[in-house]
């Protein structure tokens, strides 16, 4: 009964080719309009899993109680001196706080008021004593500069220090280091170079540690999940503010971005890298494949039209069924094109073979429906069932992909049994002058279909042995960081 229905469907599509084509175009137009107005992209990875899973509920409760730890941009600031790193972090944090529409919170974990007032409580007794001794030794310098914190006050301080040496109140070797630091800074400035003076290093008299040269600013941005890179607006604004404030390597400051948001944006952004090139290449390869299989532009054009119509209708179904595509379900388009075009190739190649046997388009289509209709339906049904088996999973991203792709296989089958025959009738391809196939490969074909008895097990064993060998020697990489591109484009580098 199913086969008879398929034969009738193809025959009716042939008889009413204009009507079927118009109905297909109308359905495509409606689906395209509905998809363009109702189908969106949701890049929120938290929605890829069922919200009712027990561990997911606990995770959401944790995020609700501690929202300051989720969706962060960590700004790492390295300065040539501790003073520069501190000033850069404070200036950038204050600048970002002026844009609450884009940044929900801006915090400095190493620069809060608590640590400013009570930071010495976290030092050891020896460290506190050493710091106090240094402050006592630097008290004359600090007191004089505090009274006049200007360039005049600085030189007055140096003058008083020199007078103290002359009167024997201070030893010259004790002042070698500070005077050398001042001299290096002044000489570099006269030569047009940028070499800042670190007051902290000057007072302590020791080389700053990495911890003192590196500061952090933690930012929670407002994310736009309708964009493929939800945090791109925030990261672009940070980069712009960094350059506007002059926090650049030539000024002794290096700023880099890390955290969950920049890393996710970089990963999502890699999806769009080379999209135009790869899409054009894929379309070109499909056209070459179609031409090699069909050897006729009049057969290739109907297939491409059918493929585009099916993709648009599948997108309309996606808008109706799931409303928003996620980062996994968006792959339905690739799966649809790869499988649906195979349905069209199978139908068209069988049509060519039948057209060679009987040089009559109507009869060739009837015989094609009888010959390929059943196998094509079974292939589409099994593929659809395979995709639909994803639906019960709690992994929402995979579930949506299975639902859309499964429905897409049904859509592709119907279009290949209706619109494709109708387009063939309207375009009227020429008859075949020779049998379909590559005659030079006939010997290999015969060997694979009917191998000699003593070689059957050899062919089968070789077909099983090679994949098993590859599976045994191929390692499995569990590190998810290796999924990211090792060389992101300059526009998406975390370093500024």
C-alpha positions in Angstrom: 0.0 0.0 0.0 2.9 2.4 0.8 4.6 1.6 -2.5 1.4 2.2 -4.4 0.9 5.5 -2.6 4.5 6.6 -3.5 3.8 5.7 -7.2 0.6 7.7 -7.1 2.3 10.7 -5.5 5.1 10.9 -8.0 2.6 10.4 -10.9 0.3 13.1 -9.6 3.2 15.4 -9.2 4.2 14.8 -12.8 0.7 15.4 -14.1 0.1 18.6 -12.1 3.7 19.8 -12.2 2.9 23.6 -12.3 0.5 23.3 -9.4 2.9 21.2 -7.3 5.7 23.7 -8.0 3.6 26.7 -7.1 2.4 25.0 -3.9 6.1 24.2 -3.0 7.1 27.8 -3.7 4.2 29.1 -1.6 5.0 26.8 1.3 8.7 27.9 1.1 7.8 31.6 1.1 5.5 31.1 4.1 8.1 29.1 6.0 10.8 31.6 5.2 8.8 34.5 6.4 7.8 32.7 9.6 11.4 31.6 10.3 12.7 35.1 9.7 10.2 36.6 12.2 10.0 33.9 14.8 13.2 31.9 14.7 16.0 33.2 16.9 19.4 32.1 18.1 20.0 31.5 21.8 23.7 31.1 22.8 23.0 30.6 26.5 24.8 27.3 27.1 23.0 26.9 30.5 19.8 26.2 28.4 21.4 23.2 26.7 20.4 21.0 29.6 17.0 20.2 31.1 16.5 22.7 34.0 14.7 20.0 36.0 17.8 17.8 36.5 18.6 17.5 40.2 22.3 18.6 39.8 21.2 21.4 37.5 18.7 22.6 40.1 21.6 22.7 42.7 23.8 24.6 40.2 21.1 27.2 39.6 20.5 27.6 43.3 24.3 28.1 43.8 24.4 30.7 41.0 21.4 32.5 42.6 23.0 32.6 46.1 26.4 33.6 44.7 25.7 35.6 41.5 29.1 37.3 41.7 30.9 34.2 40.6 29.0 33.5 37.3 29.6 34.9 33.8 32.8 36.8 34.6 35.3 38.7 32.6 38.7 38.7 34.4 40.8 41.6 33.4 44.5 40.9 34.0 46.7 44.0 34.3 50.5 43.8 34.3 52.5 46.9 35.0 56.2 47.7 34.7 56.0 48.9 38.3 53.6 48.2 41.1 52.4 51.8 41.0 51.5 51.6 37.4 49.6 48.3 37.8 47.7 49.7 40.8 46.9 53.0 39.0 45.8 51.2 35.8 43.5 48.8 37.6 41.9 51.6 39.6 41.5 53.9 36.6 40.0 51.1 34.4 37.7 49.9 37.1 36.4 53.4 37.7 35.9 53.9 34.0 33.9 50.7 33.6 31.6 51.6 36.6 30.3 54.6 34.6 28.6 52.2 32.1 26.0 50.2 34.3 23.9 49.4 31.2 26.7 47.2 30.0 28.4 46.1 33.2 26.4 44.8 36.1 29.3 44.8 38.5 32.9 45.9 38.5 35.1 44.6 41.4 38.7 44.6 42.4 39.4 41.5 44.6 42.9 42.9 45.5 41.8 46.5 45.8 38.8 46.6 48.1 38.4 49.0 51.0 38.7 46.1 53.4 42.2 45.1 52.2 43.3 48.8 52.0 42.5 49.2 55.7 43.3 45.7 57.0 45.8 44.3 54.5 48.7 44.3 56.9 46.7 41.8 59.2 47.4 39.1 56.6 51.2 39.6 56.8 53.5 37.7 59.1 55.1 39.5 62.1 58.5 39.6 60.4 57.0 41.2 57.3 55.1 43.8 59.3 58.3 44.6 61.2 60.3 44.9 58.0 57.7 47.2 56.5 57.6 49.4 59.6 61.4 49.8 59.5 61.3 50.8 55.9 58.6 53.4 56.6 60.7 54.8 59.5 63.7 55.2 57.3 61.7 56.8 54.6 59.8 59.1 57.0 61.8 62.3 56.1 61.2 61.8 52.4 57.5 60.9 52.9 56.9 63.9 55.2 58.5 66.4 52.9 56.6 65.2 49.8 53.3 65.0 51.8 53.7 68.7 52.6 54.3 69.6 48.9 53.4 66.7 46.5 54.7 68.5 43.4 57.9 68.6 41.3 59.1 71.5 43.4 58.5 69.5 46.6 60.5 66.6 45.1 63.5 68.7 44.3 63.3 70.5 47.7 63.5 67.0 49.2 66.5 66.1 47.1 68.2 69.4 48.1 67.5 68.7 51.8 68.9 65.2 51.4 72.1 66.6 49.8 72.5 69.1 52.6 72.2 66.3 55.2 75.0 64.5 53.5 77.2 67.6 53.6 76.5 68.1 57.3 77.3 64.4 58.0 73.7 63.7 59.1 73.3 61.0 56.4 75.6 58.6 54.6 75.9 59.0 50.8 76.0 55.2 50.1 72.6 54.9 51.8 71.2 57.2 49.1 72.8 55.7 46.1 69.8 53.7 45.1 67.1 56.4 45.3 69.3 58.9 43.5 70.1 56.4 40.8 66.4 55.7 40.4 65.7 59.4 40.0 68.6 59.9 37.6 67.5 56.9 35.4 63.9 58.3 35.1 65.1 61.9 34.3 67.6 60.7 31.7 65.0 58.4 30.0 62.6 61.3 29.9 65.2 63.6 28.3 65.8 61.0 25.7 62.1 60.8 24.9 61.7 57.4 26.5 59.0 56.3 28.9 60.4 55.0 32.2 58.1 55.5 35.2 59.3 56.0 38.7 58.1 53.4 41.2 57.7 55.1 44.6 56.8 51.8 46.2 60.1 50.2 45.0 62.0 53.4 45.9 60.7 53.3 49.5 61.1 49.5 50.0 64.4 49.3 48.2 63.6 45.8 46.8 62.6 44.4 43.5 58.8 44.0 43.2 57.4 40.5 43.0 55.0 39.2 40.3 52.1 39.5 42.7 52.8 43.2 43.1 53.1 43.8 39.4 49.8 42.1 38.5 46.3 43.4 39.4 42.8 42.0 38.6 39.5 43.5 37.8 36.4 41.2 37.8 33.6 42.4 35.6 30.1 40.9 35.2 28.8 42.1 31.8 25.2 42.2 30.5 25.1 39.3 28.0 23.2 39.4 24.7 22.2 35.8 24.1 20.7 36.6 20.7 24.2 37.3 19.5 26.6 34.4 18.6 29.1 36.1 20.9 27.0 37.2 23.9 29.8 39.2 25.6 31.2 40.9 22.5 29.8 44.3 23.3 31.4 44.2 26.8 34.8 43.0 25.6 34.9 45.5 22.8 34.0 48.3 25.2 36.8 47.2 27.6 39.3 47.1 24.7 38.2 50.6 23.7 38.5 52.0 27.2 41.9 50.4 27.6 43.2 52.2 24.5 41.5 55.5 25.4 43.1 55.5 28.8 46.5 54.8 27.3 47.0 51.4 29.1 49.2 50.0 26.4 52.5 48.1 26.4 54.4 51.2 25.2 53.2 52.9 28.3 54.4 50.1 30.5 51.0 48.4 31.0 49.7 45.1 29.5 46.0 44.3 29.7 44.5 40.8 28.9 41.1 39.3 29.2 40.2 35.9 30.4 37.3 34.2 32.2 34.3 32.2 31.1 32.8 35.0 29.0 35.8 35.8 26.7 36.7 32.1 26.4 33.1 31.2 25.4 33.0 34.2 22.9 36.3 33.1 21.4 34.9 29.5 21.0 31.6 30.7 19.5 33.4 33.2 17.3 35.5 30.4 15.8 32.3 29.1 14.3 32.0 32.2 12.1 35.6 32.2 11.1 35.9 31.4 7.4 32.1 30.9 7.2 31.9 32.6 3.8 34.8 30.6 2.4 33.7 27.3 3.8 30.1 27.8 2.7 31.1 28.8 -0.8 33.5 25.8 -1.0 30.8 23.4 0.3 28.2 24.7 -2.3 30.9 24.5 -5.0 31.8 20.9 -4.1 28.1 19.9 -4.0 27.6 21.3 -7.5 30.7 19.5 -8.8 29.4 16.2 -7.1 26.0 16.7 -8.7 27.4 17.3 -12.1 29.7 14.3 -11.9 26.7 12.1 -10.9 24.1 13.5 -13.3 26.1 15.1 -16.1 23.4 17.6 -16.9 22.7 21.1 -15.8 19.0 20.5 -16.3 19.2 17.8 -13.6 21.4 19.8 -11.2 19.2 22.9 -11.1 16.0 21.0 -9.9 18.0 19.3 -7.2 19.4 22.6 -5.9 16.0 24.2 -6.0 14.5 21.3 -4.1 17.4 21.4 -1.6 16.9 25.2 -0.9 13.1 24.8 -0.6 13.6 21.9 1.9 16.1 23.8 4.0 13.8 26.9 4.3 10.8 24.7 5.1 12.8 22.9 7.8 13.8 26.2 9.3 10.1 27.2 9.4 9.4 23.9 11.2 12.2 24.7 13.7 10.7 28.1 14.4 7.3 26.5 15.0 8.7 23.6 17.1 11.5 25.1 19.2 11.3 28.8 18.6 15.1 29.3 19.1 18.1 27.5 17.8 20.9 26.7 20.3 24.6 26.1 19.6 23.9 22.5 18.8 20.6 22.5 17.0 21.9 25.1 14.6 23.8 22.2 13.0 20.6 20.9 11.5 21.2 22.9 8.4 24.5 21.1 7.7 22.9 17.7 8.4 19.9 18.5 6.2 22.0 19.6 3.2 24.3 16.6 3.4 21.5 14.0 3.6 18.8 15.6 1.6 21.1 16.1 -1.4 21.8 12.4 -1.3 18.1 11.6 -1.6 17.9 13.8 -4.7 21.0 12.2 -6.2 19.6 8.7 -5.7 16.3 9.7 -7.3 17.9 11.5 -10.2 20.5 8.8 -11.0 17.7 6.2 -11.0 15.8 8.5 -13.3 18.8 8.7 -15.7 19.1 5.0 -15.8 15.3 4.5 -16.5 15.4 7.3 -19.1 18.2 5.4 -20.9 16.0 2.3 -20.9 12.9 4.1 -22.2 13.2 7.5 -23.9 10.0 8.9 -22.4 10.0 11.3 -19.5 6.6 10.3 -18.0 7.4 6.6 -18.2 10.9 7.1 -16.8 9.5 8.9 -13.8 6.9 6.1 -13.2 9.6 3.5 -13.4 11.8 5.6 -11.1 9.1 5.8 -8.5 8.6 2.0 -8.6 12.4 1.4 -8.4 13.6 3.9 -5.9 10.5 5.0 -4.0 10.6 2.1 -1.5 14.3 2.2 -0.7 14.3 6.0 -0.5 11.4 5.9 1.9 13.1 3.3 4.1 16.3 5.3 4.1 14.5 8.5 5.1 12.4 6.7 7.7 15.4 5.0 9.4 17.4 8.3 9.3 14.5 10.2 10.8 14.0 7.5 13.5 17.7 7.8 14.3 17.5 11.6 14.8 14.2 11.4 16.7 15.8 9.0 19.2 17.7 12.1 20.5 14.4 13.7 21.6 13.9 11.9 25.0 17.3 13.0 26.2 17.7 15.6 28.9 20.3 17.3 26.8 18.1 20.0 25.3 20.5 21.0 22.6 20.7 17.4 21.3 17.0 16.9 21.7 16.2 20.0 19.6 18.7 18.9 17.0 17.1 15.4 16.8 13.6 16.8 16.5 14.4 19.3 13.7 16.6 16.9 11.8 14.1 14.1 12.1 11.4 16.3 10.7 13.8 17.5 8.1 14.3 14.0 6.7 10.5 13.7 6.3 10.4 17.1 4.5 13.3 16.1 2.3 11.6 12.8 1.3 8.3 14.5 0.5 9.9 17.2 -1.6 12.0 14.6 -3.5 8.8 12.7 -4.3 6.8 15.7 -5.3 8.6 18.9 -6.2 11.7 17.2 -7.8 9.6 15.2 -10.3 7.5 18.3 -11.0 10.6 20.4 -11.7 12.0 17.7 -14.0 8.8 17.8 -16.0 8.9 21.6 -16.3 12.6 21.7 -17.2 12.4 18.6 -19.4 16.0 17.3 -19.4 17.2 15.5 -22.5 17.3 11.8 -22.9 20.3 9.7 -22.1 22.6 8.6 -24.9 24.4 6.0 -23.0 24.1 3.9 -19.9 24.6 5.5 -16.5 27.8 4.7 -14.6 31.6 4.5 -15.0 32.2 1.6 -17.3 35.9 1.5 -16.5 35.0 0.5 -12.9 32.8 -2.3 -13.9 35.4 -4.9 -12.9 35.7 -3.5 -9.4 31.9 -3.4 -9.1 31.6 -7.0 -10.1 34.3 -8.0 -7.7 32.6 -6.3 -4.7 29.1 -7.7 -5.6 30.2 -11.2 -6.4 33.7 -11.9 -5.1 35.3 -15.3 -5.6 34.3 -17.8 -2.8 37.9 -18.0 -1.4 38.1 -14.2 -1.1 34.8 -13.4 0.6 36.2 -13.8 4.1 39.4 -11.9 3.1 37.4 -8.9 1.9 35.1 -8.9 5.0 38.0 -9.5 7.4 40.0 -6.6 5.9 36.9 -4.3 6.2 36.7 -5.1 9.9 40.4 -5.3 10.7 41.3 -1.8 9.5 38.8 0.2 11.6 39.6 -1.9 14.7 43.3 -1.3 14.3 42.7 2.5 13.9 40.4 2.5 17.0 43.1 0.7 19.1 45.9 3.1 18.3 43.8 6.3 18.4 44.0 8.0 21.9 41.1 9.8 23.5 41.6 13.4 24.6 39.5 14.3 27.6 40.8 17.9 27.8 38.0 20.3 26.7 40.5 23.1 26.3 41.9 21.3 23.3 38.6 21.8 21.5 39.4 25.5 21.2 41.5 26.8 18.3 45.1 27.2 19.3 45.5 30.3 17.2 42.5 32.6 17.4 42.2 35.5 15.0 43.8 38.8 16.1 40.3 40.4 16.5 39.4 37.8 19.1 42.7 37.4 21.0 42.2 37.8 24.8 45.3 39.9 24.9 44.8 43.6 24.2 
